[in-house]
Amino acid sequence: MKIHDTLSGDTLPLRNGPVRIYLCGVTVYDDTHIGHARTIVVFDVLRRFLADSGRSVTLIQNFTDIDDKIIDRAAAEGADPLQLAERYIARYHEDFDRLHVKRADAYPRATAHMDHIISMTASLVESGHAYVVDSGVYYSVESFPQYGRLSGKDTGEMMTGVRIEPREDKRRPLDFALWKRARSGPLWDSPWGPGRPGWHIECSAMSLNCLGEDFEIHGGGRDLIFPHHENEIAQSEGHTGGRQARIWMHTGMVTISGQKMSKSLGNIKSTGALLDRWGPNVLRLFCLSGHYSKPIDYSAELLAESLALWRRLEACRYTLEQVAGGEGGGAAQEWAERFDAAMASDLNTHGAIAAMTEMAKSVGEMAASGRLGAGEAAAILSELDRMMGITGLRVARPPPGATIDGRMAERRRMRLAGRYAEADAVREELRGESVDLLDYSGRTVWVYRERIPGVGAPDPA
């Protein structure tokens, strides 16, 4: 598999062996939004594909559970900052479990890694990469000549318009905090006085502690390239003298009418609200509809297109299940090869989903003309289930005790007896229970549809 590396600008092959992935997670002071969801779904699919390919994968995704945003939000609510963080971590898991995201192998928290953060900061001071002043400890950007290579920014150009804030006593404007001395809020003891860490040092300490040096993939949204990931590289490589990660993989932003989501514009779309409206499968298809590295513009129209695609895949899955039997053949090989080739080529989920769409279309055509045999259906079903497992899609199932097959048999008898009005009434009754009937040549199959308010519902915040 090859993945685009932001640092080198090249598409690089993953080396053989286990794959270690560190994904920058969320700062838990609010609910997540569709931008977070896209990044997390992309890395969930990457992990699933690698595992399906026989790779051993370790995915680490941190929570930033101490930060000025958390402290400010807690103060506004009159809450304890650490308890507020716990609340939003629980909400995070609730939303992403609903979104069919497999839980990471570990969710390290900044507050649980203070010893590593303090030790790493001390190492950077000792090596001359950092210095101590009254307000805390700062990283000296001047000490790391490679600074700016990830973002492609020149340090001289970065200095334009940058100034030191009145209360800062760092030596140069580009220097950034590793440790902030403080008198209030959550505090930890350190050699430089009580305080708390800067944001960037947290991820350096957690990634190196959990995965070691030179791990395979470091990921996050493109908005983290500068300054967060740029600063991570400077800290980590200044500390170890080696490489932090082999590939830096970044997802594109989700925009709203071409604009970045922001609270000031009132255009943030929360993950939970979108799940309520569209359900997990449509939301996942939306997140995977374009190349992960490019921006994607949120629109109800694009989500409606994802819904139409999901309806086709639902119908395909239930059709194959009810036709399949006996030994499978090689009918699905072409689609499998197209799907795998797209995924292996820089995680081209758009191309992979196109292969699934063509499969669903062909299954419908074969079933309609009576050419879909039981063995062929079994082979395609096996492959479709593998693809859906990788993309994290999952058909809804009827509630326990549903008598769909019995009512289908009753409807058949009605039709054979010429009682067409009664048979149509059974169809409408089933439709009210989210069951659609598809009439093919010589066969009728049923599809249990996921309930989705979708089109026509108010656009959620």
Sequence and secondary structure as in RCSB ss.txt:
>XXXX:A:sequence
MKIHDTLSGDTLPLRNGPVRIYLCGVTVYDDTHIGHARTIVVFDVLRRFLADSGRSVTLIQNFTDIDDKIIDRAA
AEGADPLQLAERYIARYHEDFDRLHVKRADAYPRATAHMDHIISMTASLVESGHAYVVDSGVYYSVESFPQYGRL
SGKDTGEMMTGVRIEPREDKRRPLDFALWKRARSGPLWDSPWGPGRPGWHIECSAMSLNCLGEDFEIHGGGRDLI
FPHHENEIAQSEGHTGGRQARIWMHTGMVTISGQKMSKSLGNIKSTGALLDRWGPNVLRLFCLSGHYSKPIDYSA
ELLAESLALWRRLEACRYTLEQVAGGEGGGAAQEWAERFDAAMASDLNTHGAIAAMTEMAKSVGEMAASGRLGAG
EAAAILSELDRMMGITGLRVARPPPGATIDGRMAERRRMRLAGRYAEADAVREELRGESVDLLDYSGRTVWVYRE
RIPGVGAPDPA
>XXXX:A:secstr
 EEE TTTSSEEE  SS EEEEE   BSSS  BHHHHHHHHHHHHHHHHHHHTT  EEEEE BB S HHHHHHHH
HHT  HHHHHHHHHHHHHHHHHHTT    SB  BGGG HHHHHHHHHHHHHHTSEEEETTEEEE GGG TTTTTT
TT  HHHHTTT    TT   SSTT EEEEEE SSSS B  TT SEEE HHHHHHHHHHHHH SSEEEEEEEGGGI
IIIIHHHHHHHHHHHSS SEEEEEEE  EEETTEE  TTTT   BHHHHHHHHHHHHHHHHHTSS TTS EEE H
HHHHHHHHHHHHHHHHHHHHHHH  S   STTHHHHHHHHHHHHBT  HHHHHHHHHHHHHHHHHHHHTT   HH
HHHHHHHHHHHHHHHHT       TT  HHHHHHHHHHHHHTT HHHHHHHHHHHHTTTEEEEEETTEEEEEE  
    TTS    
